[in-house]
Amino acid sequence: YLERERAVAIEAVERASRVCQAVFKRLVTEETLTKKDKSPVTVADFSAQAVVNSILEKSFPEDPVVGEEDSKDLQGAEGSVLREKVVDLVNTDAEQPMSTDEILRAIDRGQYAGGAAGRFWTLDPIDGTKGFLRGEQFAVCLALVVDGKVRLGVLGCPNLPWDMGKPDGERGVLMVAVEGQGAFQRKLGGGSELPIHASSVSDTKDATFCESVESGHANHGDSATIAGLLGITKPSVRMDSQCKYAAVARGDAEIYLRLPVSDTYVEKIWDHGAGNIIIHESGGRVSDIHGKPLDFSCGRTLSANKGVVAANNSIFDAVIAS
């Protein structure tokens, strides 16, 4: 079941992760950080989307993609500097160099509207842009949705420690899950896959929270209130991107909350697709704040849901209740 899709998705995420790391090494400097210059992340976003979409197109030409980016900022004279950087980076790791037009076309394969019928991929080429710029957590996130349900997810987390107990140790984790087959991790760049499991902590006061570094993405005040209700005293693990899903899936933390920052905010499907199935297949649970499963059949957003809660199975109901 989905064996070929699984292999192709892993290859795509691996290559995109390498491209992102190359961007970081070449373009992120003290100067870009102090100036709050976001151009490196833009280059990485476009380059990663071009790499993933071109690999998917080779193997599955019929499959559309719901992606975050389109190529309009790379077009024409004003886009030329950015465009040259993207072309250069995409081709550092390509088996066959791609022309500028092929790269722009690959980026624009991400414009599909999504929906309840048929199959499509959803991609976040760099989830956690601020984490990326700080040299902290970001993720390349790819998921396959068939008839409104996520069936396969791959997360590439280039800066995630292999062992959270050794934060300065080896980094770079790839996680993968296929519906009904469990969740696995291996080192980015190869090696054998190891099964992962959500933690078995059964009392919320022994649990660890995982939340965004950025308060713009989640309501930290409400999170603190809920932590109080659950009797949680351990310090939160704060990190950007779907690496939070990865942390819960392998038992580094028990709870990930993303509470709505406003009444009108809707989550995008590419921010949750891969993380959602990896949690489910590791034995955890994911829903919105009302306990409703995340609905990936509504197009490009999770418009039927409010917020996101992920937790291990034992304490999930307690978290929803609070």
KEDRENTI-220119 format. One line per field, with one value per residue (C-alpha): x, y, z. Coordinates in steps of 0.001 Angstrom, whole numbers, plus 500000, padded with zeros to 6 digits. Each point is the difference from the previous one (the first is absolute). Layout:
! residues N
east	[X; ...];
north	[Y; ...];
up	[Z; ...];
This chain:
! residues 322
east	[500000; 501516; 503474; 501165; 498430; 501793; 503396; 499532; 498765; 503051; 502331; 498253; 500158; 503639; 501055; 497993; 501520; 503486; 499154; 498718; 503221; 502030; 498008; 500645; 503755; 500309; 497511; 499225; 502592; 500248; 499142; 496764; 498918; 500655; 498262; 497095; 500580; 497585; 501355; 501918; 496810; 498240; 502748; 499789; 496189; 499981; 502952; 498530; 496592; 501616; 501992; 497049; 497528; 502379; 500693; 496262; 499258; 502524; 498421; 496369; 499309; 496233; 500137; 499308; 501687; 498648; 503074; 500681; 501937; 499504; 502671; 498715; 502784; 502565; 498620; 501214; 502834; 499153; 500137; 503313; 502373; 497807; 499398; 503724; 500625; 497147; 501168; 503541; 498895; 497540; 502762; 502632; 498337; 498237; 500841; 499217; 500139; 496623; 499461; 498552; 496656; 499837; 500683; 497309; 497535; 500825; 499358; 496660; 498859; 498984; 496848; 497421; 496869; 499760; 496649; 498199; 500472; 503039; 503628; 502388; 503186; 500314; 503368; 501456; 503513; 501217; 497776; 501448; 501614; 501213; 501463; 501810; 501518; 501150; 501620; 497425; 497007; 498334; 498520; 499351; 496500; 498350; 496753; 497827; 496245; 497630; 496241; 500310; 502228; 503747; 501425; 503751; 502189; 503720; 501741; 503597; 501393; 503631; 500785; 498047; 502312; 499957; 499769; 498302; 502013; 503105; 499024; 503577; 500350; 499201; 497261; 497743; 496913; 497661; 496607; 497555; 496600; 497576; 496420; 499819; 503758; 501320; 502410; 503773; 503030; 503441; 502932; 499762; 502359; 499305; 500253; 497493; 496485; 498986; 496375; 498898; 497290; 498267; 500784; 498060; 499757; 496510; 499811; 499894; 502080; 502959; 499491; 502079; 498457; 501344; 499132; 501020; 502902; 497986; 496953; 498452; 499283; 498351; 498497; 502643; 497831; 497225; 502597; 501309; 496456; 499439; 503374; 498842; 496698; 501896; 502458; 502972; 503110; 502759; 501381; 498603; 502027; 499852; 500820; 498887; 498301; 498539; 503031; 497514; 497978; 503247; 500776; 496620; 500145; 503253; 499207; 502204; 496840; 496438; 497884; 500084; 497441; 499362; 497184; 498334; 501479; 496785; 496449; 500668; 503313; 499872; 502869; 501508; 499987; 503734; 500799; 498419; 499716; 503248; 500022; 496408; 500621; 503364; 498319; 497130; 502347; 502254; 497027; 499075; 496879; 499353; 496845; 498888; 499217; 496466; 501268; 499036; 502478; 501836; 498090; 502294; 497133; 499041; 502571; 503213; 499025; 498648; 496917; 497838; 502339; 501132; 503551; 501933; 500642; 502382; 500763; 500770; 497011; 499926; 499583; 498329; 496458; 501177; 501685; 496876; 497816; 502083];
north	[500000; 503328; 498453; 501958; 503216; 499520; 499561; 502988; 502248; 499106; 500786; 503337; 501076; 498870; 502040; 503052; 499810; 499997; 503020; 501874; 499219; 501250; 503262; 500420; 499431; 502367; 502753; 500305; 502168; 502175; 502897; 498486; 499187; 503435; 501669; 497551; 499214; 497258; 499499; 496777; 498312; 501144; 498430; 496785; 499912; 500291; 497647; 497294; 500241; 499735; 496923; 498170; 500819; 498933; 496651; 499411; 500908; 497490; 497111; 501105; 502413; 499825; 501028; 503675; 501823; 502425; 502092; 503225; 501912; 501193; 501437; 503549; 501538; 498301; 501351; 502924; 502446; 500610; 496284; 499408; 500057; 497618; 497856; 499534; 498921; 497488; 498538; 499716; 498242; 497603; 498868; 499459; 496718; 499043; 496824; 501878; 503803; 501678; 503063; 503195; 499334; 496443; 501257; 502702; 497475; 497540; 502681; 500817; 496387; 500863; 501939; 497220; 500827; 496699; 498477; 496813; 497808; 498416; 500204; 502907; 500872; 502892; 501631; 502530; 500476; 501751; 499846; 502205; 502828; 501838; 496797; 499484; 503490; 499488; 496656; 498283; 497821; 499938; 497182; 498974; 498522; 497843; 498061; 497990; 500534; 497478; 500638; 502608; 497995; 500148; 496573; 500688; 502619; 500790; 502597; 501060; 501740; 500905; 501620; 497683; 498111; 496243; 499690; 502861; 499035; 501054; 503320; 500628; 496515; 498770; 501867; 499313; 497788; 498670; 498672; 498068; 498420; 498157; 499341; 496729; 499351; 501875; 502933; 499872; 502226; 499803; 502311; 502553; 498737; 496312; 497162; 497526; 500968; 499594; 499875; 502948; 500152; 502790; 500049; 497921; 502716; 499566; 502864; 503509; 501440; 497939; 501239; 502410; 502626; 500822; 503390; 502574; 502345; 502711; 501343; 501038; 496343; 498951; 501587; 499485; 501580; 497452; 497212; 501035; 499941; 496476; 498860; 501259; 498082; 496817; 500487; 500197; 501430; 498869; 502753; 500049; 498763; 502947; 499450; 501179; 497918; 496507; 498804; 500366; 497152; 498040; 500667; 498638; 497048; 498707; 500781; 503083; 501850; 498930; 502931; 502427; 502793; 502491; 502154; 502446; 503510; 501510; 498989; 500364; 498120; 496720; 497536; 498973; 496300; 499967; 501084; 496865; 497202; 498121; 500610; 498789; 496511; 499596; 500615; 497608; 497252; 500430; 499328; 503600; 501954; 503288; 502097; 503615; 501677; 498545; 496444; 499823; 498207; 502342; 500109; 500097; 499854; 503709; 501365; 501814; 500693; 498170; 502214; 497456; 500048; 502432; 499667; 496758; 497694; 497039; 497763; 496441; 497701; 499738; 503708; 501234; 500106; 501913; 502592; 500482; 500260; 502824];
up	[500000; 498838; 499901; 496976; 501271; 503319; 498327; 497667; 502829; 502100; 497096; 499362; 503657; 500315; 496976; 501033; 503510; 498466; 497871; 503079; 501862; 497024; 500028; 503703; 499617; 497047; 500663; 503717; 501729; 503093; 497723; 498645; 503555; 501460; 497057; 500351; 496330; 498972; 496470; 500835; 501145; 496836; 497884; 502034; 499784; 496218; 499516; 502238; 498317; 496536; 501075; 501594; 497224; 497242; 501715; 500528; 496388; 498675; 501892; 500226; 497125; 500573; 503680; 500752; 502890; 502594; 500772; 501794; 497326; 496443; 497714; 499550; 502134; 497745; 496720; 497901; 500649; 503658; 500722; 498265; 503015; 501979; 496915; 499328; 503610; 499840; 496679; 501343; 503196; 498394; 497680; 502719; 500863; 496771; 498111; 496800; 500076; 499524; 497823; 501471; 498303; 501326; 503520; 499818; 498573; 502795; 502638; 498392; 500197; 503581; 499106; 500310; 502005; 501913; 500898; 500998; 496911; 498382; 501033; 500411; 501880; 502392; 500615; 502388; 498606; 503160; 503026; 502740; 498036; 503109; 501402; 496704; 500138; 503598; 499150; 502209; 499147; 496616; 497944; 496408; 500145; 497351; 500225; 497610; 500332; 498391; 500055; 502731; 502372; 500579; 499076; 500016; 501656; 499971; 502175; 499444; 503103; 499202; 503376; 502287; 502379; 499453; 503791; 501876; 503078; 498077; 498426; 498815; 498520; 496520; 498150; 497053; 500201; 497331; 501126; 497866; 500510; 497731; 501070; 501936; 499930; 503050; 500184; 499562; 500261; 498515; 499623; 497209; 497345; 500527; 502478; 501305; 501008; 503637; 501175; 502166; 502643; 501859; 503715; 502501; 502696; 501408; 502495; 498579; 502835; 498741; 496445; 497957; 497756; 496561; 498544; 497412; 500587; 498283; 501825; 496670; 499237; 503213; 503044; 502713; 502722; 499480; 499834; 503420; 501415; 498650; 501341; 503413; 499757; 499136; 502860; 497621; 501624; 497629; 497755; 496445; 497087; 497597; 496359; 496595; 497302; 499769; 501969; 502897; 498527; 499699; 503680; 501127; 497563; 501456; 503626; 500580; 501077; 500739; 498832; 497062; 500057; 497260; 501322; 497619; 500199; 498639; 499092; 496305; 499755; 498088; 499848; 496661; 499088; 499201; 503578; 501456; 497409; 500637; 503767; 500296; 498596; 501744; 503380; 499206; 498857; 503069; 502271; 500807; 499150; 498196; 499824; 500106; 503337; 499939; 499589; 496303; 497690; 497617; 496722; 496958; 497484; 500062; 497552; 500897; 503626; 503047; 499871; 501848; 503023; 502674; 501325; 500431; 502959; 499832; 502953; 500969; 500253; 503801; 500729; 496818; 501450; 503066; 497799; 497850; 503089; 501441];
